[in-house]
């Protein structure tokens, strides 16, 4: 079975980051929205019939259709090491024929390479209506969790500790040392690639039985350099994700 998320809070996150916009009557694309991440929030005031979800999990799309039949659901059979390893590499994002007021992507580009992120952000921008907003999250490796978080410390340390549960031989401190000064990091299971190691392709040699956790970290300054027109926003409690906001003027 492909991944079906149980996480809640995505609507609240984007509602706060975008300063509580008027969602009513607006066309919303939840890119990587799984089974309806935004609609599942009890506080969401997005119109169901103006909501589109595109995701690489066939089972999540099916689940979303059952929960919200008036919304629009599209399975995107693109390769992703962690969530759709049988998919097609480089497959273009489906064109719905719509122009969207909001395109939101929570924890999507934390699972794609830098080249894929730049490519797909470019495609998504073409789907924006005039004055439309594209907002997506990313993980700063050195950002430290809010007080009370069960995993205090940096984002990178948090993920290394989680992955160590599946790979007990991992040397967390050694990997943290390796990450010093790096701006872009890719963690694939127990292996960490940094900056000049480029687009990490080592996953192609991974054992098919591995967990295939593929997590990408990027410092805010690098995200701003990559998308200079964007507004970069810090996390809102209790989330760990920064937000990159691009507006079509």
C-alpha positions as CSV (number, residue, x, y, z in Angstrom):
1,X,0.0,0.0,0.0
2,X,1.3,3.5,-0.9
3,X,1.7,6.1,1.8
4,X,-1.5,7.6,3.3
5,X,-0.8,10.4,5.8
6,X,-2.5,10.9,9.1
7,X,-0.8,14.3,9.8
8,X,-3.1,17.3,10.5
9,X,-2.3,21.0,10.8
10,X,-1.2,21.8,7.3
11,X,-4.1,24.3,6.8
12,X,-3.3,26.1,10.0
13,X,0.3,26.3,9.1
14,X,-0.3,27.9,5.7
15,X,-3.2,30.1,7.0
16,X,-0.8,31.6,9.5
17,X,2.2,31.9,7.1
18,X,0.0,33.7,4.5
19,X,-1.5,36.0,7.2
20,X,-5.0,34.5,7.2
21,X,-6.2,35.2,3.6
22,X,-9.8,34.9,2.5
23,X,-10.0,31.3,1.2
24,X,-13.6,31.3,0.2
25,X,-14.2,31.0,-3.5
26,X,-10.5,30.6,-4.2
27,X,-9.1,27.8,-6.3
28,X,-6.6,25.8,-4.3
29,X,-4.1,23.2,-5.5
30,X,-2.7,21.0,-2.7
31,X,0.4,19.7,-4.4
32,X,1.5,16.5,-2.6
33,X,-1.7,16.8,-0.5
34,X,-2.0,13.1,0.0
35,X,-5.6,12.3,1.0
36,X,-6.7,15.9,1.5
37,X,-4.3,17.4,4.0
38,X,-5.8,20.9,3.8
39,X,-9.5,19.9,3.7
40,X,-9.1,17.5,6.7
41,X,-8.4,20.4,9.1
42,X,-11.7,21.2,10.9
43,X,-10.8,24.9,10.7
44,X,-10.3,24.9,6.9
45,X,-12.7,27.2,5.0
46,X,-11.6,26.1,1.5
47,X,-14.5,25.3,-0.8
48,X,-14.4,21.6,-1.5
49,X,-15.4,21.9,-5.1
50,X,-12.5,24.4,-5.7
51,X,-9.9,22.1,-4.2
52,X,-7.5,20.1,-6.3
53,X,-5.1,17.5,-5.0
54,X,-2.1,16.1,-6.9
55,X,-0.1,13.3,-5.3
56,X,2.2,10.4,-6.1
57,X,0.3,8.0,-3.7
58,X,-2.4,6.1,-5.6
59,X,-4.0,4.9,-2.3
60,X,-4.0,8.4,-0.8
61,X,-5.8,9.8,-3.9
62,X,-8.4,7.0,-3.6
63,X,-8.9,7.7,0.1
64,X,-9.3,11.4,-0.6
65,X,-12.0,10.8,-3.2
66,X,-14.0,8.8,-0.6
67,X,-13.8,11.5,2.0
68,X,-14.3,14.6,-0.2
69,X,-16.2,13.5,-3.4
70,X,-16.8,17.1,-4.6
71,X,-13.0,17.9,-4.7
72,X,-10.7,17.1,-7.6
73,X,-8.2,14.2,-7.3
74,X,-5.2,13.4,-9.6
75,X,-2.7,10.6,-9.2
76,X,0.7,11.8,-10.3
77,X,2.8,8.8,-11.3
78,X,6.2,10.5,-10.9
79,X,9.2,8.6,-9.4
80,X,10.0,9.4,-5.9
81,X,12.4,7.2,-3.9
82,X,10.4,7.3,-0.7
83,X,6.8,7.5,-1.9
84,X,6.6,6.2,-5.4
85,X,9.7,4.2,-6.4
86,X,8.0,2.5,-9.3
87,X,7.0,5.9,-10.9
88,X,8.3,7.6,-14.0
89,X,11.4,9.8,-13.5
90,X,10.9,13.4,-14.6
91,X,7.2,13.1,-15.4
92,X,5.6,16.5,-15.9
93,X,3.0,17.8,-13.4
94,X,-0.5,17.2,-14.8
95,X,-2.1,20.3,-16.2
96,X,-5.6,20.6,-14.8
97,X,-6.6,23.4,-17.2
98,X,-7.1,25.7,-14.1
99,X,-5.3,28.8,-12.8
100,X,-5.0,28.7,-9.1
101,X,-5.2,31.4,-6.5
102,X,-3.2,29.3,-4.1
103,X,-0.8,26.4,-4.7
104,X,0.4,24.9,-1.5
105,X,3.0,22.1,-0.9
106,X,3.7,20.9,2.6
107,X,6.8,18.7,3.0
108,X,7.0,17.9,-0.7
109,X,10.3,19.5,-1.6
110,X,11.8,18.0,1.6
111,X,11.8,14.7,-0.4
112,X,13.1,15.8,-3.8
113,X,16.6,16.7,-5.2
114,X,17.6,20.4,-5.8
115,X,17.2,20.0,-9.6
116,X,13.7,18.4,-9.1
117,X,12.7,21.2,-6.8
118,X,13.7,23.9,-9.2
119,X,12.0,22.1,-12.1
120,X,8.7,21.5,-10.3
121,X,8.5,24.9,-8.7
122,X,8.9,26.3,-12.2
123,X,6.0,24.2,-13.5
124,X,3.8,25.1,-10.6
125,X,4.3,28.8,-11.1
126,X,2.9,28.5,-14.6
127,X,-0.4,27.3,-13.0
128,X,-0.8,30.4,-10.9
129,X,-3.6,33.0,-11.6
130,X,-2.7,36.7,-11.6
131,X,-1.9,37.6,-8.0
132,X,-1.8,33.9,-7.1
133,X,0.4,32.6,-4.4
134,X,2.7,29.5,-4.4
135,X,3.9,28.5,-0.9
136,X,6.0,25.5,-0.1
137,X,7.9,24.3,3.0
138,X,11.5,23.3,3.5
139,X,13.7,22.2,6.4
140,X,16.6,24.3,7.6
141,X,19.2,21.8,8.9
142,X,20.3,24.0,11.7
143,X,17.0,25.4,12.9
144,X,16.3,24.4,16.5
145,X,12.9,23.1,17.6
146,X,10.5,25.2,19.7
147,X,10.4,24.7,23.5
148,X,8.5,21.6,24.5
149,X,9.3,19.6,21.3
150,X,10.0,16.0,22.1
151,X,13.1,16.1,19.9
152,X,15.0,19.2,21.0
153,X,17.9,20.4,18.9
154,X,18.4,21.0,15.2
155,X,16.2,19.7,12.4
156,X,19.1,17.6,11.1
157,X,19.8,16.1,14.5
158,X,16.1,15.3,14.8
159,X,16.0,13.3,11.6
160,X,19.3,11.6,12.2
161,X,18.0,10.4,15.6
162,X,14.8,9.1,13.9
163,X,16.7,7.3,11.2
164,X,19.1,5.8,13.7
165,X,16.1,3.7,15.0
166,X,16.1,1.8,11.7
167,X,19.9,1.9,11.3
168,X,21.5,1.5,14.8
169,X,25.0,1.6,13.5
170,X,24.6,5.2,12.4
171,X,27.1,7.6,14.0
172,X,24.9,10.7,14.6
173,X,27.7,12.9,15.9
174,X,30.0,12.0,12.9
175,X,27.2,12.9,10.5
176,X,26.6,16.2,12.3
177,X,30.3,16.9,12.0
178,X,30.2,16.2,8.3
179,X,27.3,18.6,7.9
180,X,29.2,21.6,9.4
181,X,29.2,24.5,6.9
182,X,27.1,22.7,4.3
183,X,24.1,24.6,2.8
184,X,22.2,21.7,1.1
185,X,22.0,18.3,2.6
186,X,20.5,15.0,1.5
187,X,19.9,12.2,4.0
188,X,19.1,8.8,2.4
189,X,18.5,6.3,5.2
190,X,21.9,6.3,7.1
191,X,23.9,8.2,4.4
192,X,24.4,11.9,4.3
193,X,25.4,13.8,1.2
194,X,26.5,17.5,1.4
195,X,26.9,20.4,-1.0
196,X,29.6,19.5,-3.4
197,X,28.5,15.8,-3.5
198,X,25.8,17.2,-5.8
199,X,22.6,15.5,-6.7
200,X,22.6,12.4,-4.5
201,X,22.1,9.4,-6.8
202,X,23.3,6.8,-4.3
203,X,19.7,5.8,-3.7
204,X,19.8,3.9,-7.0
205,X,22.1,1.4,-5.4
206,X,20.0,1.0,-2.2
207,X,18.7,-2.4,-1.3
208,X,15.0,-2.6,-2.3
209,X,14.1,-3.8,1.2
210,X,15.6,-0.6,2.8
211,X,13.2,2.0,4.3
212,X,14.3,4.5,1.7
213,X,13.9,7.6,3.8
214,X,14.9,10.5,1.6
215,X,15.1,13.9,3.4
216,X,16.5,17.1,2.0
217,X,17.6,20.1,4.0
218,X,18.4,23.6,2.7
219,X,19.5,26.7,4.5
220,X,17.2,29.8,4.1
221,X,19.9,31.9,2.4
222,X,20.3,29.2,-0.3
223,X,16.5,29.0,-0.8
224,X,16.4,32.8,-1.2
225,X,19.3,32.7,-3.7
226,X,17.6,29.9,-5.6
227,X,14.3,31.8,-5.7
228,X,15.3,35.5,-5.3
229,X,11.8,36.8,-5.7
230,X,10.5,34.7,-2.8
231,X,9.7,35.7,0.7
232,X,11.3,33.3,3.2
233,X,9.3,32.8,6.5
234,X,10.5,31.1,9.7
235,X,8.5,28.2,11.1
236,X,5.3,28.7,13.1
237,X,4.8,26.6,16.3
238,X,4.7,23.7,16.5
239,X,6.0,23.1,13.0
240,X,9.7,22.7,12.0
241,X,9.3,23.9,8.4
242,X,10.3,27.2,6.9
243,X,8.0,28.6,4.2
244,X,9.0,29.9,0.7
245,X,6.3,32.2,-0.7
246,X,6.3,33.2,-4.3
247,X,3.6,35.6,-5.6
248,X,2.5,36.2,-9.2
249,X,2.1,39.9,-9.7
